[in-house]
Each structure stands twice: as structure tokens, then as C-alpha cells.
Amino acid sequence: QLQLVESGGELVQPGDSLRLSCVASGRLFDHYAMAWFRRSPGQGREEVAAISWGGGSTKYADSAKGRFTISRDNAKNTLYLQMNNLKPEETGVYYCAATKGNGWGNGAPGMYEDWGQGTQVIVSS
């Protein structure tokens, strides 16, 4: 089991960039595929991006392609999400999630066993 702590969320203007971080404590971080989910006001959790155990494979929601980049540093037990050209509709709480399973990146929150508490991102002028 991993304990996950997100950081980096803040109030930004439309078009700004932001990098989120998720630090994992626990053993064998590189045995887990990871993902970032967003929960916008009044909506369920949406998978924004996911990355494989070693970082060699990534998946993105259509809305994130070309603007968001997910990455990980297994030596630091840290997951990142670089978000560029942010839009107001991307306001929400961003969560990192971890799974040892093979269903990572399919969009289903239930595929992930471990979750952080989330970090708030507000995109507003």
C-alpha cells in the first residue's frame, strides 16, 4: 500500500501553467502504475492522465492531449503532472492514484487501490 500526498494546486489564470506533484511513501513505488484524476464541481472523478510502472507508457484524456504531461521519478517516489494552457473548466480537485493492476489508464477510478487527499486547482480570471 502507498500513502500519497499531492501538492502544487493553486489559483491560476486561464492560459497559465502549473505543475502538480505527488509524493509516495511506502515500498516498491515502481511496482505501481499511477494516474491523475480530476473531480470538477458537481462531477465525478475523471482520469486525466496515467503512466506505467517504469514511465515508458502514458495515456491521456482527449482534453489533456498536447497540453498536459504526466511523468514520474521512481528514485524520488514522485509523480508529476505538468499542465499548460489551463482552462476554467479544468478547475477541480486533482488526485493521484496508484494501482498494481493491469487496468491502469482505462478511466475507471475503481481500478486504483490507493489515493491521495487531493490538491485544489482553480483556473479563473
N, C-alpha and C positions, 0 to 999 in steps of 0.2 A: 504494500500500500504506500502511496505517495501522499505527502502533505504539500499542497500547492498554495503559493501566495503570489497574487498578481499585484502589479504596480504600474504607474505611468499614466493612468487616466487623469484627465483634466478638462477644463473648459477651453475649447479652441474655436477659431472662426472657420467658416466654410473655406475650403481650399488649403487649409493648413495641413501639416504633417504631424504625426505622433507615433512614438514607439512604446509599445507595451512590453512588459517583462513578466515572466512567471518563474519564480524560483521553486524548485522541488527539493524537499528533504525526504530522505528515505533511501533505500538501496536500489541499485540497478535502474537508474533513470533511463539508460539507453536500452532497456528492455520494453519500454513503453512507447507506443505511438502517442502523439499529442495533438491537441486541437485547440482552436479558439472558437468560442461561441459568443453570440451577442443576444441579449434579451432587450429588445426595444420596448418602450412603454406600451402596455396593453397587449403584448405579443409573447409568444413562446420563444424558446431558445433556438437560435438559428446558427448552424455551423458556418463559420466564415472561412476558415482555413484549417488544414490538417497536415501533419508531417509524419513520415515514417520514423522507425526507431533510430536509424542512423542518419536521417536527414536527407537521404538521397531521392526521396519521392515526396511530392507535395500535391495537395488538392485544394481548390478554391471554389467558393461560391461564385456564380457568374458575376454578381455585383462587385466582387472584390478583385477579379482578374485584371491584371495590369496596373493596379494601384496599391494592393496590399502584398506584403511578402512575409511569409512565415519562415522562421529559421530556429535553429537550436544549437546550443553549445553544450555538448554532453560532458565536457570536462568541468563545466561550471554548473551543471544541473539546471540550466536555464533555457527557457523557451521565449521567443520574441515574436512580436507582430509589428512590422513597420507599416504604417498606414499613411498614404499620401493622398492629397486632394480630397480631404474628407468632406462629406456631405451631411446636411442636417438630419437626414433620415437614418444616418449611422449613429445617431445618439443612442446610448443604451449602456447597460452593464455588460462588460466583457469578462468572460470566464475562460480560464484554461482548464483543460480536461485531459485525462490520461487513460489509456487502455492497453492491456496486454493482448487484446484480441485482434482478430484479423479484419474486423469490420470498420476500422477507422476510415474517416473521410466519406462515409455514406450519408452523413447528415443527421443521423439519429442520436439524440442525447443518450439514449439508453445503452448505446454501445460502450460508453465510457464509465469506468468504475470510480474514478477519483476526480474531485472537483475542487477548485479554489472558491474563495468567497466573492470574487469579482472586483473589478475596478470600474469606476464610472467615467464614461466619456460623454461629454456634451459638446455638440457641434452647433454653434449658434452665433449669429452676428449681433 
